[in-house]
Amino acid sequence: MLRPSKKMLYAIEAVLDIAYHAGGEPVQSREITRRQGIPKRYLEQTLQQLVRAGLLTGVRGPRGGYRLARERRRISVGEIVRVVRTLEAGEDNQEDLPSSALGLQVIHPMWNGLQDEIMTRLDQITIDELCMNAHRSGIQSEVAQKMDFTI
C-alpha cells in the first residue's frame, strides 16, 4: 500500500494550520505544535524547507512566525509533497529496490506511473479546498474564535 511519510503528512498539516488559523497574523511554530501535536523536530526543519521553496514566508521578531507566501487557492498539496520528497531524498535507501530485469523494466515503470498519477491528483487539490473541508467538518478556526464583534 502506498503510504505517505510522517514528514509529508506533518508538512501538509502545518501549511493547512497556517492557512486555517492565521487570519493575517503570522503563526508561530509552537502554536502549530499545540494545535496539531506535530513534534518540533519535524516541524522546524519542514517549515524552513517550505520557506526556502517559496510556499511560506518567515516573519522575524517576538510576534513573528510563518505566513503563506501565496493565496491559499494558489498552493497545491502536490507542491508541498514535492518539497518534502526533496527533503527526504537523502533518506531513501536505493539498495532495497529490485535490480532484476523484471524489477527494472516492469515494476519500476509501473510504480513510477502510479506516482505520476498521484502527483497529478495532488496538484489539483489546493490548500483552500482543504480549508473549506475543515470548515464543513465543523473544525473551529482560532481566528474566528478571537474575533470580537462587540459594538
N, C-alpha and C positions, 0 to 999 in steps of 0.2 A: 504494500500500500504506500502511496506517495504521502509523505508526512513532512510538513514544514518544520524547520528547526525552531527551538525556543527563541533564539535571537530574532528570527524572522517575524514570529508572532508578536514578540515584545516590541519590535520596531513599528509594526503596523498599529499596535495598540497605543504606543506612545504618540504617534502622529495623530491618530484619531482623538486621543485625550486632549492634545493641544488644540485641535480644531474644534472640539466639542465644548471645552471648558474655558477657552482663552478669553473670549469677549473683548478683544482689543488689547488686553494686557498680556505681557509675557508670562509664560507658565514655567514655574521653577521645577527642576527635576525632582525635588523632594515631594512636591505636590503630586506629580505623576506616580511616584513610588507609593505615596499614601493612598491614592485612589485606586491604583491598579495592582499594587503589590509586586511591581517589577523590581527585581534586585538591582541595586545601584551599580553593581559591577557590570551588568549588561547594559543598563540604561545610559550611563555617561558615555561610554565608548560608542554606542549606537547613535546617540544624539549628535555627537561630534561628527560622525561619519555622514549623517543626514545634513548637517550644516555644510560640510565640505562639498557634498553633492548638490547643494543648492535647493534642497527641499525645505529646510528650516533656516531660520536666522537666529543667531545667538545675540542676546542683549545683555551687556555687562552692567554691573552695578548691584546695589543692595536690593533693588526691585527688579532685577534682571531675570532672564530665563530664556525661553525659546518661543518663537512665533513661526507660523507657516511663512515660507518665503513667497508663496503664490496663493491665490484664492483656492479654497479647498476643492472647488469643482475642477481645478486645473492640475490637481495632483492625483495620480493613479496609484492603486495598490501595486501595480507592476513596477513602477519606479522605485518604490520602497523596497520591494523584493530584490530588484537588481542591485541596489546599494548594499543590502545585507549579503547577498550572494558574493559580491566582490570582497566584502569584509571576511567572509567565511572561506574564500577560495584557498587561502593558505592552510586551512584546517582540513581540507579534503584529502583523503588518503587514496591516491590513484592506484596504489599497488593492489587494492582489493577488487578492482574492476576486472572482469573476464577479458583475457587477451587471446582467446582462441579465435579461429576463423568465424565460428558461429557468433561469438560474443562481439567481435569487431564489425562484422559485416551484416549481422541481423539484429542482435539485441541492442547495441549502441544506437544505430539509426532509429529503431523503433522507440527507444527511450527518449532520444533527443527530439523526435517528432512530438511525443506526448508533452514534453516540457515546453516546446514551442506553442502548442495548443493552449496549455495552461497559462503561459505568459500572455498570449493574445487575449485571453479572457480577463486576466488580472489587469491588463492595460485598459480595459473597458470599465472597470469599477473605480469610481472616484471616492475620495475621502468625503465629499459632500453626500454621496449616496449612503455611505456608512453612517454619517451623522444623522441623516434622515431615518435610517433604520433604528438607530439608538433612540431617537425621539419617539418613533412609532412604538418602540418596545417599552416606553414609559420610563426610560432612564433619565433622571433629572440632571440637567446641566447646572454646575455650580454657579455659572454666570447668572442664570435665571433666578436662582435662589438668593443671590446677593443684590439683585435689583430691588430698589425701593421706589414704589410709585406714590408715595405719600405727597400730598399737595398741601 
